[in-house]
């Protein structure tokens, strides 16, 4: 088992580049199965989840190759529409393959996906929307088979703006007969990136980034090249780390318009943040200030994926703050780990009440999910003494060698067996 050993108390300074967005690359890689051909996707991060998606594509009959940050997918000869159960258990994002496989072959067999244990994430929004397009699902044990002789465009209203369901329906509707409208659609930047890739294939989709997406089905698609947008959650994690540790960092290729809610909160804490031609510059030269309640919500509200990182800052802020988590009911699992480091946090239902203290103390902690793991790394960088972070498999799903990322900026982190 690998662990991270962190010597805390170092200010951060320097320049770092943000890789492509995992949450944009995964559905785009899945979308390559919608039509046969050779697709070239660039700015793809080197992460465990990406490797798993490439394994899944190969299990279906695709040929994949990585060269630097470029992943090439040859989807010409897909021989199976069954997504292997053992690979689905590794990663929730494997569910993205339902839409494109149904669009191309009219059938798919899937299983309950895995991923982070951050709360119940029901699949009924995916299935309900696909059923509206004409898919019939039959469940037998853990297997779920979907089949349709012809997908027909229709009006779909999501009961919640689910990112995954929005993306699955965009892909399924791309070649459906007639017009499909998706109301109460998710508005994340990753949705826009998927639209851009699908339109490069020849699809006719508009409205991504708003609550209503329109898809006019087309008869044929072709292969395409695409560059993935920068990862706003990794960029936000770097900003949070700088505000927590103090210092000045340039985050190249980060887009401030993708993380406006985070930037607003960090500025209230005393950070100086500005966009420039090549990214974002963040500076912090004081103890963070406590702020009022932060409430997570669907984009463009405060992202649940940055809730735990911000909680670390508020744990050492001057005064009392609170966070209300409205997306996942089990996304406070990191709180107990922060308490081991001295944090004073009380949970009351959806609300975490945080009393800022002078500093955290290093100890042994374990990541419980991807973003909680990143938060514990930040806590270790802030804390007095040495912190050991276990369960790195979670962190490695979304951050490429997180220790190298922060060591470039002056942190002292080493990975040990």
C-alpha positions in Angstrom: 0.0 0.0 0.0 1.3 3.5 -0.9 0.9 6.5 1.3 1.8 10.2 1.2 4.1 11.6 3.8 3.6 15.4 4.1 5.7 17.8 6.0 3.4 20.8 6.6 3.9 24.5 7.0 5.3 25.4 3.6 4.0 28.4 1.6 3.3 27.8 -2.0 4.8 29.8 -4.9 5.5 29.3 -8.6 3.7 28.2 -11.8 1.8 25.0 -12.6 -0.3 23.9 -15.6 -3.7 22.3 -15.3 -4.3 19.2 -17.3 -7.4 18.4 -19.2 -10.7 17.7 -17.4 -11.3 14.2 -16.3 -15.0 14.8 -16.2 -15.0 16.1 -19.8 -12.6 13.5 -21.2 -14.5 10.4 -19.9 -17.8 11.1 -21.7 -16.0 12.2 -24.8 -14.0 9.0 -24.9 -17.3 7.1 -24.4 -18.8 9.1 -27.3 -16.2 7.8 -29.7 -18.2 4.5 -29.8 -21.2 6.3 -31.4 -19.6 5.9 -34.9 -16.9 3.8 -36.5 -13.6 5.6 -37.2 -10.4 6.9 -35.8 -10.8 9.6 -33.2 -8.0 11.7 -31.8 -8.6 13.3 -28.4 -5.9 15.6 -27.0 -5.3 17.2 -23.6 -6.4 13.9 -21.9 -5.2 13.6 -18.3 -3.1 10.6 -17.3 -5.4 9.2 -14.6 -6.6 5.8 -13.3 -10.2 6.6 -14.5 -9.0 7.3 -18.0 -7.0 4.1 -18.1 -10.2 2.2 -16.9 -12.3 3.8 -19.7 -9.6 2.8 -22.3 -9.8 -0.8 -21.0 -13.6 -0.7 -21.3 -13.3 0.6 -24.9 -10.9 -2.2 -25.7 -13.2 -4.8 -24.2 -15.8 -3.7 -26.6 -13.5 -4.1 -29.6 -12.0 -0.6 -29.9 -8.3 -0.1 -30.4 -6.8 2.6 -28.1 -3.4 4.2 -27.9 -1.9 7.0 -25.7 0.9 9.2 -26.9 1.6 12.0 -24.4 -1.7 13.7 -23.7 -3.3 12.4 -26.9 -5.6 9.3 -26.9 -6.5 7.8 -30.2 -9.6 5.5 -30.4 -10.3 3.3 -33.4 -14.0 2.4 -32.9 -14.4 0.8 -36.4 -14.8 -2.8 -35.3 -16.8 -2.8 -32.1 -17.7 -6.5 -31.4 -19.6 -6.2 -28.1 -22.2 -4.0 -26.5 -21.7 -5.5 -23.0 -19.8 -3.3 -20.6 -17.8 -5.7 -18.4 -19.1 -5.8 -14.8 -15.7 -5.9 -13.2 -14.6 -2.7 -15.0 -17.9 -0.9 -14.3 -17.4 -1.6 -10.6 -14.2 0.5 -10.8 -15.7 3.6 -12.2 -19.1 5.2 -12.3 -18.4 7.1 -15.5 -18.7 3.8 -17.5 -22.4 4.5 -17.5 -21.7 7.1 -20.3 -21.4 4.3 -22.8 -25.2 3.5 -22.7 -26.1 6.5 -24.8 -23.7 6.1 -27.7 -24.0 2.3 -27.9 -27.8 2.5 -28.0 -27.5 5.2 -30.7 -25.2 3.0 -32.9 -26.4 -0.5 -32.2 -29.8 -0.2 -30.5 -28.7 -2.3 -27.6 -26.5 -2.3 -24.5 -25.9 -4.4 -21.5 -24.6 -2.7 -18.3 -24.2 -3.3 -14.6 -24.5 -1.0 -11.6 -21.4 1.3 -11.8 -18.8 1.9 -9.1 -16.9 5.0 -8.1 -16.7 7.0 -4.9 -18.9 6.1 -2.0 -20.2 9.7 -1.4 -23.9 8.9 -1.3 -26.7 7.4 -3.3 -26.6 8.4 -7.0 -29.6 6.8 -8.6 -29.6 5.7 -12.2 -33.3 6.2 -12.7 -32.8 9.6 -14.3 -30.7 7.9 -17.0 -33.1 5.1 -17.6 -36.2 7.3 -17.6 -34.8 9.6 -20.2 -33.6 6.8 -22.4 -37.0 5.1 -22.1 -38.6 8.3 -23.3 -36.5 7.9 -26.5 -37.8 4.4 -27.0 -35.4 2.2 -25.1 -36.8 -0.8 -23.2 -34.8 -2.0 -20.2 -34.9 -5.5 -18.6 -33.0 -6.2 -15.4 -31.9 -9.7 -14.5 -29.8 -9.9 -11.3 -27.1 -7.3 -11.6 -27.4 -7.1 -15.4 -29.4 -4.4 -17.1 -30.1 -4.8 -20.8 -31.4 -1.9 -22.9 -32.8 -2.4 -26.4 -34.5 -0.3 -29.1 -35.3 -0.9 -32.7 -35.3 2.8 -33.4 -34.7 5.8 -31.1 -37.4 8.6 -31.6 -36.8 12.2 -30.5 -39.1 13.6 -27.9 -39.3 16.2 -25.1 -37.6 15.1 -21.9 -37.7 17.0 -18.6 -35.1 15.8 -16.0 -36.3 15.8 -12.4 -32.8 16.9 -11.4 -30.1 18.4 -13.6 -27.9 15.3 -13.6 -24.7 15.7 -15.5 -24.4 12.1 -16.5 -28.0 11.8 -17.6 -27.8 14.9 -19.7 -24.7 13.6 -21.4 -26.1 10.1 -22.0 -29.3 11.6 -23.5 -27.3 14.0 -25.8 -25.4 11.0 -27.2 -28.4 8.8 -27.6 -30.5 11.5 -29.3 -27.7 12.5 -31.7 -28.9 10.0 -34.3 -32.5 9.6 -33.1 -35.4 10.3 -35.5 -36.6 13.9 -35.2 -36.0 16.5 -32.5 -35.1 15.9 -28.8 -35.3 18.6 -26.2 -33.7 18.1 -22.8 -35.2 20.4 -20.2 -33.7 21.1 -16.7 -30.4 20.0 -18.3 -27.1 20.2 -16.4 -25.2 23.3 -17.4 -21.6 22.4 -16.5 -18.7 23.3 -18.8 -18.1 19.6 -19.5 -21.6 19.5 -21.1 -20.5 22.2 -23.5 -17.3 20.3 -24.3 -19.2 17.1 -25.1 -21.6 19.1 -27.4 -18.6 20.5 -29.2 -17.2 17.0 -29.8 -20.5 15.6 -30.9 -21.0 18.5 -33.3 -17.5 17.9 -34.7 -18.7 14.3 -35.4 -21.6 15.8 -37.4 -24.3 16.0 -34.8 -26.7 19.0 -34.5 -26.9 20.0 -30.9 -27.4 23.4 -29.4 -28.1 24.9 -26.0 -25.3 23.2 -23.9 -24.5 25.5 -21.0 -28.2 26.4 -20.6 -31.1 24.5 -19.0 -32.5 23.5 -22.4 -30.6 21.5 -24.9 -31.9 20.8 -28.4 -30.8 17.8 -30.5 -31.8 17.3 -34.1 -31.1 13.7 -35.0 -28.9 13.1 -38.0 -28.6 10.0 -40.3 -24.8 9.7 -40.1 -21.7 10.8 -38.2 -18.0 10.7 -38.8 -14.8 10.6 -36.8 -13.3 13.8 -35.4 -10.4 15.4 -33.4 -11.0 17.3 -30.2 -9.0 19.0 -27.4 -10.4 18.6 -23.9 -11.1 21.7 -21.8 -8.9 22.3 -18.7 -9.9 20.6 -15.4 -11.8 23.2 -13.3 -11.8 21.0 -10.2 -8.0 20.5 -10.2 -7.6 24.2 -10.8 -9.9 24.9 -7.9 -8.0 22.5 -5.7 -4.8 24.4 -6.4 -6.4 27.7 -5.6 -7.7 26.2 -2.3 -4.3 24.9 -1.4 -2.7 28.3 -2.1 -5.3 30.1 0.0 -4.9 27.5 2.9 -1.0 27.5 2.8 -0.4 31.1 1.8 1.7 32.2 -1.1 1.3 33.2 -4.8 0.7 30.8 -7.6 0.0 31.1 -11.4 -2.4 28.3 -12.5 -1.8 28.1 -16.3 -4.7 27.2 -18.6 -7.2 27.5 -15.8 -10.4 29.3 -16.7 -11.9 31.7 -14.1 -15.3 31.6 -15.8 -15.6 27.9 -15.0 -15.1 28.4 -11.2 -16.7 31.8 -10.5 -18.6 30.6 -7.4 -15.3 29.3 -5.8 -13.4 32.5 -6.7 -16.1 34.6 -5.1 -15.8 32.6 -1.8 -12.0 32.7 -1.8 -12.0 36.4 -2.3 -14.3 36.8 0.7 -11.7 34.8 2.7 -9.1 37.4 1.8 -7.5 35.9 -1.3 -6.4 38.0 -4.3 -7.4 36.3 -7.5 -7.2 37.6 -11.1 -7.4 36.1 -14.5 -4.7 36.8 -17.1 -4.0 35.7 -20.6 -2.6 32.3 -19.7 -4.7 31.4 -16.7 -5.4 32.5 -13.1 -3.1 34.1 -10.5 -3.9 33.6 -6.8 -2.2 35.2 -3.8 -2.8 34.9 -0.1 -0.8 36.7 2.5 -3.0 36.6 5.6 -5.0 34.2 7.7 -8.2 33.2 5.9 -11.4 35.0 7.1 -14.5 33.1 8.1 -17.4 33.6 5.7 -21.1 32.9 5.9 -22.7 29.7 4.6 -21.5 28.1 1.4 -24.2 26.0 -0.2 -23.3 23.4 -2.8 -25.6 23.0 -5.9 -25.7 22.3 -9.6 -23.5 24.4 -11.8 -23.1 27.4 -11.7 -23.7 27.1 -7.9 -20.8 26.1 -5.7 -19.5 22.7 -6.8 -19.8 19.8 -4.4 -16.4 18.6 -5.8 -14.7 21.5 -4.1 -16.6 21.4 -0.8 -14.1 19.4 1.2 -11.1 21.5 0.0 -12.8 24.7 1.1 -13.7 23.1 4.4 -9.9 22.8 5.1 -9.5 26.5 4.6 -12.4 27.4 6.9 -11.0 25.0 9.5 -8.1 27.4 10.0 -10.0 30.7 9.3 -10.6 33.4 11.9 -14.2 32.8 13.1 -17.1 30.5 12.4 -18.4 29.4 9.0 -20.8 26.8 7.7 -21.3 24.6 4.6 -24.5 23.2 3.4 -24.1 20.1 1.2 -27.2 19.6 -1.0 -25.9 17.2 -3.7 -24.6 14.0 -1.9 -25.8 12.9 1.5 -22.6 11.1 2.4 -20.1 13.8 1.4 -18.9 14.6 4.9 -16.9 11.5 5.5 -13.7 13.6 5.5 -14.9 15.5 8.5 -13.8 12.8 11.0 -10.4 12.7 9.4 -10.1 16.5 9.8 -11.1 16.2 13.4 -8.2 13.9 13.9 -6.0 16.8 12.9 -7.7 19.1 15.4 -10.4 20.7 13.3 -13.6 21.7 15.1 -16.5 20.8 12.9 -20.0 19.8 13.9 -22.4 18.1 11.5 -26.1 18.9 11.7 -28.0 17.2 8.9 -26.9 18.8 5.6 -24.9 21.5 7.4 -21.3 21.5 8.6 -20.6 24.1 11.2 -16.9 25.0 11.3 -15.1 26.9 14.1 -11.8 28.1 12.8 -8.7 27.3 14.9 -5.1 28.6 14.8 -3.8 25.5 13.0 -4.1 21.8 12.3 -1.7 19.1 13.6 -0.3 16.3 11.4 -1.4 12.7 12.0 -2.4 9.6 10.1 -5.6 10.0 8.0 -7.3 8.1 5.2 -9.0 9.4 2.1 -12.6 8.2 1.8 -13.3 9.5 -1.7 -11.5 11.3 -4.5 -12.1 14.9 -3.5 -11.8 14.2 0.3 -8.4 12.7 -0.4 -7.3 16.0 -2.1 -8.6 17.9 0.9 -6.6 15.8 3.3 -3.5 16.5 1.2 -4.2 20.2 1.6 -4.7 19.7 5.3 -1.4 17.9 5.6 0.3 20.8 3.8 -1.2 23.3 6.3 -0.6 21.2 9.4 2.2 21.4 11.9 4.4 18.3 11.7 4.0 15.2 9.5 0.8 13.9 8.1 0.4 10.5 6.5 -2.4 10.1 4.0 -3.6 6.5 3.2 -6.0 5.1 0.5 -4.3 6.9 -2.4 -6.3 4.9 -4.9 -9.1 7.4 -4.5 -6.8 10.4 -5.1 -5.1 8.8 -8.1 -8.5 8.6 -9.9 -8.6 12.3 -10.3 -5.1 13.8 -9.8 -2.0 12.7 -11.6 0.8 12.3 -9.0 -0.7 15.0 -6.7 2.6 15.0 -4.8 4.5 16.2 -7.8 1.9 18.8 -8.6 2.3 20.5 -5.2 6.1 19.8 -4.8 6.6 22.0 -7.9 5.1 24.8 -5.8 7.2 24.3 -2.7 5.3 21.6 -0.8 7.2 18.7 0.9 5.3 15.5 0.0 6.7 12.1 -0.7 5.0 8.9 -1.8 6.1 5.8 0.0 5.2 2.1 0.1 
